Amino acid sequence: MALPIMDNSQRYGAVSRLLHWGMALLFAWQFTSATAHWLFPDTPFEAFFWRTHYTMGVLLLTVVMLRAVWALANASRRPPSVSVMAKLGHLALYGLMMVIPTIALIRQYGSGRSLEVFGFTLMSGFEGEEITWMTDLGGLLHGELGWTLLALIVGHIVMAILHRKLTHHDVLTRMAR
């Protein structure tokens, strides 16, 4: 039996699953790069991962926006949320997934450095002083909110497992099988 493209009331379709699991892989890479930068500075391990952090961040923001549009387009077909807390948790995940890279882009712009992703210049740099409020915002919030997002992702995984074990809501199979 082929997996349907569109979501339905019982399970998520092929596009939703591709976006979900693709983002899971990208986030694993992104958090590995952040951890390498934090725990192993100036090592080949850090150099290998960190050089991709900006590119993966832009890619993730793009995929998050596509996923949000897809979710809205499929809202009436999707499996129902199992609780208000699950719905709020998903909203928090989506919110952080959009806010964190946006803050990084604001910081990047304020620094005056250019940003190139996949050979395309997204922001050209500028001469002169950096825009302090922009760099301060990124310095204050980007990393902290990133680690908060990681905690929510871990909570998301734990809750999917607990729903199956404790409430017999097998929410994982809606996205995995």
ABEGO torsion letter per residue (X at the ends): XBBBABBBAABBBAAAAAAAAAAAAAAAAAAAAAAAAAABBGBAAAAAAAAAAAAAAAAAAAAAAAAAAAAAAAAAABBBBABAAAAAAAAAAAAAAAAAAAAAAAAAAAAGBBBBBGGBBABBBBBEBBBAAAAAAAAAAAAAAAAAAAAAAAAAAAAAAAAAAAAGBBAAAAAAX
